[in-house]
Amino acid sequence: MKQHPGSIENYMGLKTAIVNGEIETLKEMLADQTMTEMEKGYLIDLAKLANNQDIIAVLKDIPQTTK
């Protein structure tokens, strides 16, 4: 079952991948995705807590929506 980009399940999966340092999983989940500034900022802050520069770089490259 494919999860919708904005679904809570997808968002929780992103958070789990960030906390666990699973960069490949994160890249797969983010393929062709966009995020709002608030969503993106929250995930970047989470990655900063884990001090994972590779994941921070991946998150910074996510296209941002205006909604």
C-alpha positions as CSV (number, residue, x, y, z in Angstrom):
1,M,0.0,0.0,0.0
2,K,1.5,3.3,-1.1
3,Q,1.2,6.0,1.5
4,H,0.1,9.5,0.4
5,P,2.9,12.1,0.7
6,G,1.0,14.2,3.4
7,S,-0.2,11.2,5.4
8,I,0.6,11.0,9.1
9,E,2.0,7.5,8.5
10,N,4.5,8.9,5.9
11,Y,5.4,11.7,8.2
12,M,6.1,9.3,11.1
13,G,8.1,7.2,8.8
14,L,10.2,10.2,7.8
15,K,10.8,11.0,11.5
16,T,11.8,7.4,12.3
17,A,14.3,7.3,9.3
18,I,15.8,10.6,10.5
19,V,16.2,9.5,14.1
20,N,17.7,6.1,13.0
21,G,20.1,7.7,10.5
22,E,18.5,5.8,7.6
23,I,19.6,8.0,4.7
24,E,18.7,5.7,1.9
25,T,15.2,5.1,3.4
26,L,14.8,8.8,3.7
27,K,15.8,9.4,0.1
28,E,13.3,6.8,-1.1
29,M,10.5,8.3,1.0
30,L,11.3,11.8,-0.2
31,A,11.6,11.0,-3.9
32,D,9.4,13.5,-5.9
33,Q,8.0,15.1,-2.7
34,T,7.5,18.7,-1.7
35,M,7.0,20.1,1.8
36,T,5.8,23.2,3.5
37,E,8.4,25.4,5.1
38,M,7.1,24.4,8.6
39,E,7.3,20.6,7.8
40,K,10.8,20.9,6.3
41,G,12.0,23.1,9.2
42,Y,10.8,20.6,11.8
43,L,12.5,17.7,10.1
44,I,15.7,19.6,9.7
45,D,15.6,20.5,13.4
46,L,15.1,16.8,14.2
47,A,18.1,15.9,12.1
48,K,20.2,18.6,13.8
49,L,19.4,17.0,17.2
50,A,20.8,13.7,15.8
51,N,23.8,15.7,14.4
52,N,23.6,13.9,11.0
53,Q,24.9,16.3,8.4
54,D,24.1,13.9,5.5
55,I,20.5,13.8,6.4
56,I,20.3,17.6,7.0
57,A,21.7,18.0,3.4
58,V,19.0,15.7,2.0
59,L,16.3,17.6,3.8
60,K,17.5,21.0,2.7
61,D,17.3,19.8,-0.9
62,I,13.5,19.1,-0.7
63,P,11.5,21.4,-2.8
64,Q,9.3,23.7,-0.7
65,T,5.6,24.5,-1.3
66,T,4.0,27.7,-0.5
67,K,0.9,26.1,1.1
